[in-house]
Amino acid sequence: QPALRRLVPMENNNSAFRDCEDCPLLRVVPAPALKGAATPFAYLAMGVREVSFEEFDACFRAAGCTHWAWSASGERGRLPVTDVSYEDANEYTRWLSCVSGSRYRLPTDAEWMAVAEPERRRFSASGTSPRVTLANCRGCGGRWDGSDPAPTGSFESSELGLYDLVGNVWEWTDECTGAGRATNRCT
């Protein structure tokens, strides 16, 4: 449906879902309203947490992913997957599309920035409140303090019900194809 106005997030109650047993937990969030661009959808589904080794390993076991992601600590499970390239991330989304029958893709940079904005505001607002660890980053305090990845969902969720949008590990976005449209922006 076309986005005609700024939309509010859906209620957090019961709005998270999985498309398949090995698929990540998703939540429907407002799509960003971009100036001068027609947004084809009012909402999009984003992963509630960073992709874990457990989720990525399911893709590898099913031969949907060809790269065995390496873990520096040797731990896997709920830790966010590391040692994946842009192509590995796209291979994972293609596998999810195949097993679920739904279209999965990496978010665009604008989409990721829009859903991360509430996290940025929370960090800005925390400057005057008592010291609470908001994320896994250097100087943020807490058990990991940017030295090792924290298990996915270790910190408070954003107002959109998403976890770890700031800190922990880097996320891939799709600015090379513009969500499926060849733009020749990346080499």
C-alpha positions, -999 to +999 in steps of 0.1 A: +000+000+000+013+035-008+026+055+022+006+086+023+015+099+058+040+093+086+030+060+103+033+051+139+049+017+149+026-012+154+019-023+190+047-045+203+022-071+215+021-102+192+035-083+162+067-104+160+066-135+137+087-161+119+082-172+083+098-206+089+113-226+117+149-215+109+139-180+099+148-150+122+122-134+143+108-104+124+088-073+134+068-050+112+081-014+114+072+018+094+091+022+062+111+054+060+095+084+043+122+097+019+120+131+004+115+131-033+112+093-035+080+073-039+079+047-011+061+016-025+053+003+010+042+018+043+057-009+064+085-034+062+096-064+083+130-061+100+149-087+120+141-082+157+177-091+166+210-094+148+214-126+128+229-152+152+253-179+144+225-204+151+204-188+123+233-185+099+245-221+106+210-234+096+216-219+062+251-235+060+237-269+071+210-267+044+237-258+017+221-225+012+252-207+024+286-217+012+308-199+038+312-213+073+314-182+095+342-181+119+338-172+156+368-156+172+358-169+207+348-203+194+313-197+208+283-197+185+246-201+193+230-167+201+261-147+194+257-124+164+272-139+133+306-124+123+331-132+095+304-128+068+309-108+036+284-088+017+279-117-006+275-141+024+248-119+038+230-118+004+234-156+001+216-159+035+187-137+024+183-157-009+182-189+012+156-174+035+135-163+005+137-198-009+127-217+023+100-192+034+084-183+001+087-146+012+111-120-003+140-114+020+167-088+013+192-066+032+177-033+043+188-002+024+210+023+043+180+046+046+158+019+060+184+009+085+190+045+095+153+051+100+148+021+123+180+029+142+169+065+149+151+057+181+183+041+194+202+073+186+176+094+205+178+070+235+216+074+236+213+111+234+187+112+262+208+090+285+235+116+289+217+130+320+203+099+335+221+074+358+247+052+340+229+024+323+246+002+297+226+008+265+247-012+241+279-031+236+305-005+225+339+007+237+334+030+267+297+021+271+305+000+302+289-033+310+302-068+307+315-067+271+324-030+267+332-035+230+358-062+236+336-092+225+302-095+208+273-098+233+246-124+226+218-110+205+191-092+224+213-085+255+202-049+258+169-031+260+149-030+228+142+002+209+107+017+208+102-003+176+109-035+195+143-041+178+175-050+195+212-041+191+208-015+163+237+004+179+269-013+189+278-050+191+287-060+155+284-042+122+254-048+100+253-051+062+230-028+043+222-029+006+233+003-011+248-016-040+216-026-057+191-003-040+169-031-028+169-050-060+175-022-085+209-022-101+224+012-094+261+005-101+270+024-069+294-003-055+323-021-070 
